[in-house]
Amino acid sequence: MSKDKVQLYRRARAALQSEQDALSKTLAKAQAAAADAEKRLSEIEAALGNVASAKPKRRGRKPGKAVAKRGRPAMKKA
C-alpha cells in the first residue's frame, strides 16, 4: 500500500471513531431521558391508579330501548 492510501485509511478510521464516540454519547443521553420518562410515567400511573378505581356516579335515566334504536332506520312492515 502506498503512503497516500495508508494516510487516507487512518483519517477515515479516525473520523469513524469520533462519529462512533459521538453517537455513543447521544445514545447514553437518550437512554437516560427514556428512563426518567418511564419513572415519571409510573409515578403518574400510580397516582392515578387510586383515583381511577372509584367509578363516577351516573346521573340521569338509564338507557332503554329508545336509545338503542336511535339512529337506525325503521323496520319495514310486510
PDB file of N, CA, C and O in Angstrom:
ATOM      1  N   MET A   1       0.839  -1.183   0.000  1.00  0.00           N
ATOM      2  CA  MET A   1       0.000   0.000   0.000  1.00  0.00           C
ATOM      3  C   MET A   1       0.883   1.245   0.000  1.00  0.00           C
ATOM      4  O   MET A   1       1.934   1.293   0.639  1.00  0.00           O
ATOM      5  N   SER A   2       0.436   2.208  -0.710  1.00  0.00           N
ATOM      6  CA  SER A   2       1.206   3.450  -0.765  1.00  0.00           C
ATOM      7  C   SER A   2       0.922   4.288   0.480  1.00  0.00           C
ATOM      8  O   SER A   2      -0.015   4.020   1.232  1.00  0.00           O
ATOM      9  N   LYS A   3       1.746   5.298   0.673  1.00  0.00           N
ATOM     10  CA  LYS A   3       1.591   6.153   1.847  1.00  0.00           C
ATOM     11  C   LYS A   3       0.269   6.905   1.807  1.00  0.00           C
ATOM     12  O   LYS A   3      -0.350   7.129   2.847  1.00  0.00           O
ATOM     13  N   ASP A   4      -0.166   7.293   0.615  1.00  0.00           N
ATOM     14  CA  ASP A   4      -1.429   8.026   0.487  1.00  0.00           C
ATOM     15  C   ASP A   4      -2.609   7.170   0.950  1.00  0.00           C
ATOM     16  O   ASP A   4      -3.496   7.649   1.656  1.00  0.00           O
ATOM     17  N   LYS A   5      -2.607   5.905   0.548  1.00  0.00           N
ATOM     18  CA  LYS A   5      -3.703   5.015   0.929  1.00  0.00           C
ATOM     19  C   LYS A   5      -3.708   4.766   2.435  1.00  0.00           C
ATOM     20  O   LYS A   5      -4.769   4.713   3.058  1.00  0.00           O
ATOM     21  N   VAL A   6      -2.542   4.616   3.006  1.00  0.00           N
ATOM     22  CA  VAL A   6      -2.441   4.386   4.448  1.00  0.00           C
ATOM     23  C   VAL A   6      -2.938   5.612   5.206  1.00  0.00           C
ATOM     24  O   VAL A   6      -3.684   5.501   6.179  1.00  0.00           O
ATOM     25  N   GLN A   7      -2.514   6.766   4.747  1.00  0.00           N
ATOM     26  CA  GLN A   7      -2.926   8.004   5.396  1.00  0.00           C
ATOM     27  C   GLN A   7      -4.438   8.214   5.258  1.00  0.00           C
ATOM     28  O   GLN A   7      -5.096   8.643   6.206  1.00  0.00           O
ATOM     29  N   LEU A   8      -4.972   7.918   4.105  1.00  0.00           N
ATOM     30  CA  LEU A   8      -6.408   8.037   3.873  1.00  0.00           C
ATOM     31  C   LEU A   8      -7.180   7.072   4.774  1.00  0.00           C
ATOM     32  O   LEU A   8      -8.219   7.425   5.331  1.00  0.00           O
ATOM     33  N   TYR A   9      -6.663   5.857   4.908  1.00  0.00           N
ATOM     34  CA  TYR A   9      -7.285   4.856   5.776  1.00  0.00           C
ATOM     35  C   TYR A   9      -7.289   5.342   7.226  1.00  0.00           C
ATOM     36  O   TYR A   9      -8.301   5.216   7.914  1.00  0.00           O
ATOM     37  N   ARG A  10      -6.181   5.889   7.691  1.00  0.00           N
ATOM     38  CA  ARG A  10      -6.083   6.366   9.078  1.00  0.00           C
ATOM     39  C   ARG A  10      -7.053   7.524   9.331  1.00  0.00           C
ATOM     40  O   ARG A  10      -7.682   7.592  10.387  1.00  0.00           O
ATOM     41  N   ARG A  11      -7.170   8.421   8.370  1.00  0.00           N
ATOM     42  CA  ARG A  11      -8.102   9.540   8.522  1.00  0.00           C
ATOM     43  C   ARG A  11      -9.548   9.046   8.585  1.00  0.00           C
ATOM     44  O   ARG A  11     -10.338   9.497   9.413  1.00  0.00           O
ATOM     45  N   ALA A  12      -9.872   8.119   7.701  1.00  0.00           N
ATOM     46  CA  ALA A  12     -11.227   7.571   7.680  1.00  0.00           C
ATOM     47  C   ALA A  12     -11.526   6.845   8.989  1.00  0.00           C
ATOM     48  O   ALA A  12     -12.619   6.967   9.542  1.00  0.00           O
ATOM     49  N   ARG A  13     -10.551   6.097   9.471  1.00  0.00           N
ATOM     50  CA  ARG A  13     -10.724   5.367  10.740  1.00  0.00           C
ATOM     51  C   ARG A  13     -10.924   6.350  11.895  1.00  0.00           C
ATOM     52  O   ARG A  13     -11.783   6.129  12.749  1.00  0.00           O
ATOM     53  N   ALA A  14     -10.148   7.422  11.929  1.00  0.00           N
ATOM     54  CA  ALA A  14     -10.273   8.423  12.989  1.00  0.00           C
ATOM     55  C   ALA A  14     -11.637   9.116  12.919  1.00  0.00           C
ATOM     56  O   ALA A  14     -12.259   9.374  13.949  1.00  0.00           O
ATOM     57  N   ALA A  15     -12.094   9.414  11.712  1.00  0.00           N
ATOM     58  CA  ALA A  15     -13.397  10.060  11.551  1.00  0.00           C
ATOM     59  C   ALA A  15     -14.519   9.139  12.020  1.00  0.00           C
ATOM     60  O   ALA A  15     -15.448   9.574  12.701  1.00  0.00           O
ATOM     61  N   LEU A  16     -14.425   7.865  11.649  1.00  0.00           N
ATOM     62  CA  LEU A  16     -15.445   6.912  12.074  1.00  0.00           C
ATOM     63  C   LEU A  16     -15.421   6.709  13.588  1.00  0.00           C
ATOM     64  O   LEU A  16     -16.469   6.553  14.215  1.00  0.00           O
ATOM     65  N   GLN A  17     -14.239   6.712  14.162  1.00  0.00           N
ATOM     66  CA  GLN A  17     -14.116   6.543  15.609  1.00  0.00           C
ATOM     67  C   GLN A  17     -14.752   7.726  16.349  1.00  0.00           C
ATOM     68  O   GLN A  17     -15.454   7.539  17.343  1.00  0.00           O
ATOM     69  N   SER A  18     -14.501   8.931  15.861  1.00  0.00           N
ATOM     70  CA  SER A  18     -15.088  10.106  16.511  1.00  0.00           C
ATOM     71  C   SER A  18     -16.607  10.118  16.353  1.00  0.00           C
ATOM     72  O   SER A  18     -17.326  10.527  17.264  1.00  0.00           O
ATOM     73  N   GLU A  19     -17.089   9.672  15.199  1.00  0.00           N
ATOM     74  CA  GLU A  19     -18.537   9.588  14.996  1.00  0.00           C
ATOM     75  C   GLU A  19     -19.148   8.546  15.925  1.00  0.00           C
ATOM     76  O   GLU A  19     -20.232   8.752  16.471  1.00  0.00           O
ATOM     77  N   GLN A  20     -18.449   7.428  16.100  1.00  0.00           N
ATOM     78  CA  GLN A  20     -18.927   6.385  17.000  1.00  0.00           C
ATOM     79  C   GLN A  20     -18.994   6.910  18.437  1.00  0.00           C
ATOM     80  O   GLN A  20     -19.959   6.634  19.149  1.00  0.00           O
ATOM     81  N   ASP A  21     -17.993   7.652  18.859  1.00  0.00           N
ATOM     82  CA  ASP A  21     -17.985   8.221  20.206  1.00  0.00           C
ATOM     83  C   ASP A  21     -19.150   9.191  20.401  1.00  0.00           C
ATOM     84  O   ASP A  21     -19.819   9.173  21.435  1.00  0.00           O
ATOM     85  N   ALA A  22     -19.381  10.033  19.402  1.00  0.00           N
ATOM     86  CA  ALA A  22     -20.476  10.999  19.488  1.00  0.00           C
ATOM     87  C   ALA A  22     -21.828  10.292  19.556  1.00  0.00           C
ATOM     88  O   ALA A  22     -22.703  10.678  20.331  1.00  0.00           O
ATOM     89  N   LEU A  23     -21.987   9.257  18.740  1.00  0.00           N
ATOM     90  CA  LEU A  23     -23.248   8.513  18.751  1.00  0.00           C
ATOM     91  C   LEU A  23     -23.440   7.763  20.063  1.00  0.00           C
ATOM     92  O   LEU A  23     -24.565   7.643  20.548  1.00  0.00           O
ATOM     93  N   SER A  24     -22.370   7.266  20.634  1.00  0.00           N
ATOM     94  CA  SER A  24     -22.459   6.576  21.923  1.00  0.00           C
ATOM     95  C   SER A  24     -22.924   7.540  23.014  1.00  0.00           C
ATOM     96  O   SER A  24     -23.749   7.184  23.856  1.00  0.00           O
ATOM     97  N   LYS A  25     -22.390   8.760  22.993  1.00  0.00           N
ATOM     98  CA  LYS A  25     -22.812   9.762  23.974  1.00  0.00           C
ATOM     99  C   LYS A  25     -24.280  10.125  23.780  1.00  0.00           C
ATOM    100  O   LYS A  25     -25.026  10.255  24.751  1.00  0.00           O
ATOM    101  N   THR A  26     -24.689  10.287  22.535  1.00  0.00           N
ATOM    102  CA  THR A  26     -26.083  10.621  22.240  1.00  0.00           C
ATOM    103  C   THR A  26     -27.014   9.506  22.699  1.00  0.00           C
ATOM    104  O   THR A  26     -28.078   9.766  23.262  1.00  0.00           O
ATOM    105  N   LEU A  27     -26.608   8.269  22.456  1.00  0.00           N
ATOM    106  CA  LEU A  27     -27.411   7.123  22.871  1.00  0.00           C
ATOM    107  C   LEU A  27     -27.530   7.067  24.385  1.00  0.00           C
ATOM    108  O   LEU A  27     -28.611   6.801  24.909  1.00  0.00           O
ATOM    109  N   ALA A  28     -26.444   7.311  25.089  1.00  0.00           N
ATOM    110  CA  ALA A  28     -26.477   7.288  26.552  1.00  0.00           C
ATOM    111  C   ALA A  28     -27.423   8.359  27.091  1.00  0.00           C
ATOM    112  O   ALA A  28     -28.174   8.112  28.034  1.00  0.00           O
ATOM    113  N   LYS A  29     -27.385   9.545  26.491  1.00  0.00           N
ATOM    114  CA  LYS A  29     -28.283  10.623  26.922  1.00  0.00           C
ATOM    115  C   LYS A  29     -29.740  10.253  26.653  1.00  0.00           C
ATOM    116  O   LYS A  29     -30.614  10.501  27.484  1.00  0.00           O
ATOM    117  N   ALA A  30     -29.995   9.661  25.492  1.00  0.00           N
ATOM    118  CA  ALA A  30     -31.364   9.281  25.137  1.00  0.00           C
ATOM    119  C   ALA A  30     -31.887   8.188  26.065  1.00  0.00           C
ATOM    120  O   ALA A  30     -33.050   8.214  26.466  1.00  0.00           O
ATOM    121  N   GLN A  31     -31.028   7.230  26.404  1.00  0.00           N
ATOM    122  CA  GLN A  31     -31.448   6.166  27.311  1.00  0.00           C
ATOM    123  C   GLN A  31     -31.747   6.721  28.697  1.00  0.00           C
ATOM    124  O   GLN A  31     -32.692   6.283  29.353  1.00  0.00           O
ATOM    125  N   ALA A  32     -30.946   7.684  29.145  1.00  0.00           N
ATOM    126  CA  ALA A  32     -31.189   8.306  30.447  1.00  0.00           C
ATOM    127  C   ALA A  32     -32.508   9.072  30.436  1.00  0.00           C
ATOM    128  O   ALA A  32     -33.270   9.019  31.401  1.00  0.00           O
ATOM    129  N   ALA A  33     -32.775   9.781  29.349  1.00  0.00           N
ATOM    130  CA  ALA A  33     -34.032  10.526  29.235  1.00  0.00           C
ATOM    131  C   ALA A  33     -35.224   9.571  29.208  1.00  0.00           C
ATOM    132  O   ALA A  33     -36.257   9.850  29.816  1.00  0.00           O
ATOM    133  N   ALA A  34     -35.083   8.452  28.509  1.00  0.00           N
ATOM    134  CA  ALA A  34     -36.167   7.473  28.446  1.00  0.00           C
ATOM    135  C   ALA A  34     -36.418   6.861  29.821  1.00  0.00           C
ATOM    136  O   ALA A  34     -37.567   6.639  30.202  1.00  0.00           O
ATOM    137  N   ALA A  35     -35.358   6.590  30.560  1.00  0.00           N
ATOM    138  CA  ALA A  35     -35.513   6.031  31.901  1.00  0.00           C
ATOM    139  C   ALA A  35     -36.219   7.025  32.821  1.00  0.00           C
ATOM    140  O   ALA A  35     -37.074   6.639  33.619  1.00  0.00           O
ATOM    141  N   ASP A  36     -35.860   8.303  32.709  1.00  0.00           N
ATOM    142  CA  ASP A  36     -36.527   9.330  33.511  1.00  0.00           C
ATOM    143  C   ASP A  36     -38.007   9.428  33.153  1.00  0.00           C
ATOM    144  O   ASP A  36     -38.857   9.561  34.033  1.00  0.00           O
ATOM    145  N   ALA A  37     -38.308   9.364  31.862  1.00  0.00           N
ATOM    146  CA  ALA A  37     -39.700   9.447  31.416  1.00  0.00           C
ATOM    147  C   ALA A  37     -40.502   8.239  31.902  1.00  0.00           C
ATOM    148  O   ALA A  37     -41.650   8.390  32.319  1.00  0.00           O
ATOM    149  N   GLU A  38     -39.914   7.052  31.852  1.00  0.00           N
ATOM    150  CA  GLU A  38     -40.606   5.852  32.321  1.00  0.00           C
ATOM    151  C   GLU A  38     -40.862   5.929  33.823  1.00  0.00           C
ATOM    152  O   GLU A  38     -41.922   5.522  34.298  1.00  0.00           O
ATOM    153  N   LYS A  39     -39.896   6.449  34.564  1.00  0.00           N
ATOM    154  CA  LYS A  39     -40.067   6.596  36.007  1.00  0.00           C
ATOM    155  C   LYS A  39     -41.201   7.567  36.307  1.00  0.00           C
ATOM    156  O   LYS A  39     -42.047   7.298  37.159  1.00  0.00           O
ATOM    157  N   ARG A  40     -41.216   8.684  35.612  1.00  0.00           N
ATOM    158  CA  ARG A  40     -42.268   9.689  35.812  1.00  0.00           C
ATOM    159  C   ARG A  40     -43.637   9.126  35.430  1.00  0.00           C
ATOM    160  O   ARG A  40     -44.630   9.371  36.115  1.00  0.00           O
ATOM    161  N   LEU A  41     -43.681   8.373  34.337  1.00  0.00           N
ATOM    162  CA  LEU A  41     -44.932   7.763  33.900  1.00  0.00           C
ATOM    163  C   LEU A  41     -45.453   6.777  34.939  1.00  0.00           C
ATOM    164  O   LEU A  41     -46.651   6.749  35.220  1.00  0.00           O
ATOM    165  N   SER A  42     -44.567   5.973  35.508  1.00  0.00           N
ATOM    166  CA  SER A  42     -45.007   5.021  36.526  1.00  0.00           C
ATOM    167  C   SER A  42     -45.512   5.746  37.768  1.00  0.00           C
ATOM    168  O   SER A  42     -46.456   5.284  38.409  1.00  0.00           O
ATOM    169  N   GLU A  43     -44.892   6.882  38.119  1.00  0.00           N
ATOM    170  CA  GLU A  43     -45.376   7.673  39.252  1.00  0.00           C
ATOM    171  C   GLU A  43     -46.775   8.223  38.975  1.00  0.00           C
ATOM    172  O   GLU A  43     -47.639   8.208  39.852  1.00  0.00           O
ATOM    173  N   ILE A  44     -46.990   8.704  37.763  1.00  0.00           N
ATOM    174  CA  ILE A  44     -48.301   9.250  37.396  1.00  0.00           C
ATOM    175  C   ILE A  44     -49.352   8.149  37.385  1.00  0.00           C
ATOM    176  O   ILE A  44     -50.463   8.343  37.880  1.00  0.00           O
ATOM    177  N   GLU A  45     -49.003   6.986  36.819  1.00  0.00           N
ATOM    178  CA  GLU A  45     -49.953   5.876  36.785  1.00  0.00           C
ATOM    179  C   GLU A  45     -50.294   5.406  38.189  1.00  0.00           C
ATOM    180  O   GLU A  45     -51.441   5.052  38.462  1.00  0.00           O
ATOM    181  N   ALA A  46     -49.304   5.398  39.087  1.00  0.00           N
ATOM    182  CA  ALA A  46     -49.566   5.000  40.468  1.00  0.00           C
ATOM    183  C   ALA A  46     -50.488   6.006  41.149  1.00  0.00           C
ATOM    184  O   ALA A  46     -51.378   5.626  41.911  1.00  0.00           O
ATOM    185  N   ALA A  47     -50.269   7.291  40.870  1.00  0.00           N
ATOM    186  CA  ALA A  47     -51.125   8.318  41.467  1.00  0.00           C
ATOM    187  C   ALA A  47     -52.543   8.233  40.921  1.00  0.00           C
ATOM    188  O   ALA A  47     -53.506   8.414  41.666  1.00  0.00           O
ATOM    189  N   LEU A  48     -52.678   7.961  39.636  1.00  0.00           N
ATOM    190  CA  LEU A  48     -54.000   7.865  39.031  1.00  0.00           C
ATOM    191  C   LEU A  48     -54.682   6.538  39.335  1.00  0.00           C
ATOM    192  O   LEU A  48     -55.906   6.442  39.250  1.00  0.00           O
ATOM    193  N   GLY A  49     -53.920   5.527  39.684  1.00  0.00           N
ATOM    194  CA  GLY A  49     -54.488   4.216  39.971  1.00  0.00           C
ATOM    195  C   GLY A  49     -55.467   4.261  41.121  1.00  0.00           C
ATOM    196  O   GLY A  49     -56.496   3.587  41.080  1.00  0.00           O
ATOM    197  N   ASN A  50     -55.170   5.037  42.143  1.00  0.00           N
ATOM    198  CA  ASN A  50     -56.066   5.143  43.289  1.00  0.00           C
ATOM    199  C   ASN A  50     -57.323   5.919  42.932  1.00  0.00           C
ATOM    200  O   ASN A  50     -58.406   5.595  43.420  1.00  0.00           O
ATOM    201  N   VAL A  51     -57.202   6.916  42.106  1.00  0.00           N
ATOM    202  CA  VAL A  51     -58.341   7.743  41.719  1.00  0.00           C
ATOM    203  C   VAL A  51     -59.208   7.016  40.697  1.00  0.00           C
ATOM    204  O   VAL A  51     -60.435   7.101  40.758  1.00  0.00           O
ATOM    205  N   ALA A  52     -58.591   6.310  39.766  1.00  0.00           N
ATOM    206  CA  ALA A  52     -59.333   5.676  38.677  1.00  0.00           C
ATOM    207  C   ALA A  52     -60.145   4.477  39.147  1.00  0.00           C
ATOM    208  O   ALA A  52     -61.090   4.073  38.470  1.00  0.00           O
ATOM    209  N   SER A  53     -59.795   3.902  40.295  1.00  0.00           N
ATOM    210  CA  SER A  53     -60.511   2.715  40.749  1.00  0.00           C
ATOM    211  C   SER A  53     -61.940   3.045  41.181  1.00  0.00           C
ATOM    212  O   SER A  53     -62.819   2.187  41.096  1.00  0.00           O
ATOM    213  N   ALA A  54     -62.186   4.266  41.640  1.00  0.00           N
ATOM    214  CA  ALA A  54     -63.536   4.669  42.030  1.00  0.00           C
ATOM    215  C   ALA A  54     -64.301   5.126  40.793  1.00  0.00           C
ATOM    216  O   ALA A  54     -63.885   6.058  40.106  1.00  0.00           O
ATOM    217  N   LYS A  55     -65.428   4.459  40.512  1.00  0.00           N
ATOM    218  CA  LYS A  55     -66.217   4.807  39.333  1.00  0.00           C
ATOM    219  C   LYS A  55     -67.071   6.037  39.629  1.00  0.00           C
ATOM    220  O   LYS A  55     -67.620   6.158  40.724  1.00  0.00           O
ATOM    221  N   PRO A  56     -67.188   6.935  38.677  1.00  0.00           N
ATOM    222  CA  PRO A  56     -68.045   8.106  38.894  1.00  0.00           C
ATOM    223  C   PRO A  56     -69.513   7.693  38.880  1.00  0.00           C
ATOM    224  O   PRO A  56     -69.892   6.737  38.204  1.00  0.00           O
ATOM    225  N   LYS A  57     -70.335   8.421  39.631  1.00  0.00           N
ATOM    226  CA  LYS A  57     -71.763   8.104  39.678  1.00  0.00           C
ATOM    227  C   LYS A  57     -72.418   8.538  38.378  1.00  0.00           C
ATOM    228  O   LYS A  57     -72.106   9.592  37.824  1.00  0.00           O
ATOM    229  N   ARG A  58     -73.337   7.699  37.903  1.00  0.00           N
ATOM    230  CA  ARG A  58     -74.059   8.007  36.679  1.00  0.00           C
ATOM    231  C   ARG A  58     -75.292   8.816  37.036  1.00  0.00           C
ATOM    232  O   ARG A  58     -76.000   8.495  37.990  1.00  0.00           O
ATOM    233  N   ARG A  59     -75.544   9.849  36.277  1.00  0.00           N
ATOM    234  CA  ARG A  59     -76.709  10.696  36.516  1.00  0.00           C
ATOM    235  C   ARG A  59     -77.681  10.559  35.354  1.00  0.00           C
ATOM    236  O   ARG A  59     -77.280  10.235  34.236  1.00  0.00           O
ATOM    237  N   GLY A  60     -78.929  10.800  35.612  1.00  0.00           N
ATOM    238  CA  GLY A  60     -79.929  10.755  34.557  1.00  0.00           C
ATOM    239  C   GLY A  60     -80.562   9.379  34.431  1.00  0.00           C
ATOM    240  O   GLY A  60     -80.326   8.491  35.250  1.00  0.00           O
ATOM    241  N   ARG A  61     -81.369   9.220  33.391  1.00  0.00           N
ATOM    242  CA  ARG A  61     -82.068   7.959  33.165  1.00  0.00           C
ATOM    243  C   ARG A  61     -81.125   6.880  32.668  1.00  0.00           C
ATOM    244  O   ARG A  61     -80.082   7.149  32.071  1.00  0.00           O
ATOM    245  N   LYS A  62     -81.533   5.655  32.938  1.00  0.00           N
ATOM    246  CA  LYS A  62     -80.780   4.526  32.402  1.00  0.00           C
ATOM    247  C   LYS A  62     -81.153   4.378  30.932  1.00  0.00           C
ATOM    248  O   LYS A  62     -82.308   4.603  30.569  1.00  0.00           O
ATOM    249  N   PRO A  63     -80.212   4.008  30.089  1.00  0.00           N
ATOM    250  CA  PRO A  63     -80.541   3.867  28.666  1.00  0.00           C
ATOM    251  C   PRO A  63     -81.523   2.720  28.451  1.00  0.00           C
ATOM    252  O   PRO A  63     -81.385   1.645  29.035  1.00  0.00           O
ATOM    253  N   GLY A  64     -82.503   2.969  27.611  1.00  0.00           N
ATOM    254  CA  GLY A  64     -83.521   1.961  27.333  1.00  0.00           C
ATOM    255  C   GLY A  64     -83.554   1.614  25.861  1.00  0.00           C
ATOM    256  O   GLY A  64     -82.593   1.854  25.130  1.00  0.00           O
ATOM    257  N   LYS A  65     -84.672   1.047  25.432  1.00  0.00           N
ATOM    258  CA  LYS A  65     -84.801   0.631  24.037  1.00  0.00           C
ATOM    259  C   LYS A  65     -84.786   1.815  23.086  1.00  0.00           C
ATOM    260  O   LYS A  65     -84.252   1.712  21.981  1.00  0.00           O
ATOM    261  N   ALA A  66     -85.356   2.925  23.493  1.00  0.00           N
ATOM    262  CA  ALA A  66     -85.419   4.096  22.616  1.00  0.00           C
ATOM    263  C   ALA A  66     -84.018   4.574  22.262  1.00  0.00           C
ATOM    264  O   ALA A  66     -83.757   4.973  21.127  1.00  0.00           O
ATOM    265  N   VAL A  67     -83.130   4.532  23.230  1.00  0.00           N
ATOM    266  CA  VAL A  67     -81.757   4.968  22.981  1.00  0.00           C
ATOM    267  C   VAL A  67     -81.058   3.978  22.059  1.00  0.00           C
ATOM    268  O   VAL A  67     -80.275   4.377  21.197  1.00  0.00           O
ATOM    269  N   ALA A  68     -81.333   2.710  22.233  1.00  0.00           N
ATOM    270  CA  ALA A  68     -80.690   1.689  21.417  1.00  0.00           C
ATOM    271  C   ALA A  68     -81.144   1.760  19.967  1.00  0.00           C
ATOM    272  O   ALA A  68     -80.367   1.473  19.057  1.00  0.00           O
ATOM    273  N   LYS A  69     -82.416   2.144  19.745  1.00  0.00           N
ATOM    274  CA  LYS A  69     -82.947   2.192  18.388  1.00  0.00           C
ATOM    275  C   LYS A  69     -82.593   3.482  17.664  1.00  0.00           C
ATOM    276  O   LYS A  69     -82.699   3.555  16.439  1.00  0.00           O
ATOM    277  N   ARG A  70     -82.184   4.478  18.394  1.00  0.00           N
ATOM    278  CA  ARG A  70     -81.907   5.782  17.800  1.00  0.00           C
ATOM    279  C   ARG A  70     -80.818   5.659  16.732  1.00  0.00           C
ATOM    280  O   ARG A  70     -79.791   5.015  16.948  1.00  0.00           O
ATOM    281  N   GLY A  71     -81.057   6.279  15.590  1.00  0.00           N
ATOM    282  CA  GLY A  71     -80.076   6.272  14.520  1.00  0.00           C
ATOM    283  C   GLY A  71     -80.220   5.112  13.558  1.00  0.00           C
ATOM    284  O   GLY A  71     -79.510   5.043  12.555  1.00  0.00           O
ATOM    285  N   ARG A  72     -81.127   4.205  13.851  1.00  0.00           N
ATOM    286  CA  ARG A  72     -81.336   3.074  12.945  1.00  0.00           C
ATOM    287  C   ARG A  72     -82.584   3.337  12.110  1.00  0.00           C
ATOM    288  O   ARG A  72     -83.523   3.972  12.591  1.00  0.00           O
ATOM    289  N   PRO A  73     -82.611   2.863  10.877  1.00  0.00           N
ATOM    290  CA  PRO A  73     -83.817   3.053  10.059  1.00  0.00           C
ATOM    291  C   PRO A  73     -84.976   2.208  10.600  1.00  0.00           C
ATOM    292  O   PRO A  73     -84.768   1.142  11.180  1.00  0.00           O
ATOM    293  N   ALA A  74     -86.186   2.705  10.398  1.00  0.00           N
ATOM    294  CA  ALA A  74     -87.374   1.992  10.870  1.00  0.00           C
ATOM    295  C   ALA A  74     -87.527   0.686  10.103  1.00  0.00           C
ATOM    296  O   ALA A  74     -87.195   0.594   8.921  1.00  0.00           O
ATOM    297  N   MET A  75     -88.035  -0.317  10.804  1.00  0.00           N
ATOM    298  CA  MET A  75     -88.234  -1.616  10.161  1.00  0.00           C
ATOM    299  C   MET A  75     -89.420  -1.533   9.209  1.00  0.00           C
ATOM    300  O   MET A  75     -90.426  -0.893   9.515  1.00  0.00           O
ATOM    301  N   LYS A  76     -89.302  -2.174   8.070  1.00  0.00           N
ATOM    302  CA  LYS A  76     -90.382  -2.179   7.085  1.00  0.00           C
ATOM    303  C   LYS A  76     -91.353  -3.301   7.418  1.00  0.00           C
ATOM    304  O   LYS A  76     -90.952  -4.428   7.706  1.00  0.00           O
ATOM    305  N   LYS A  77     -92.632  -2.968   7.372  1.00  0.00           N
ATOM    306  CA  LYS A  77     -93.650  -3.980   7.623  1.00  0.00           C
ATOM    307  C   LYS A  77     -94.073  -4.584   6.296  1.00  0.00           C
ATOM    308  O   LYS A  77     -94.320  -3.867   5.326  1.00  0.00           O
ATOM    309  N   ALA A  78     -94.152  -5.892   6.259  1.00  0.00           N
ATOM    310  CA  ALA A  78     -94.503  -6.572   5.017  1.00  0.00           C
ATOM    311  C   ALA A  78     -95.979  -6.710   4.843  1.00  0.00           C
ATOM    312  O   ALA A  78     -96.434  -7.264   3.842  1.00  0.00           O
TER     313      ALA A  78
END
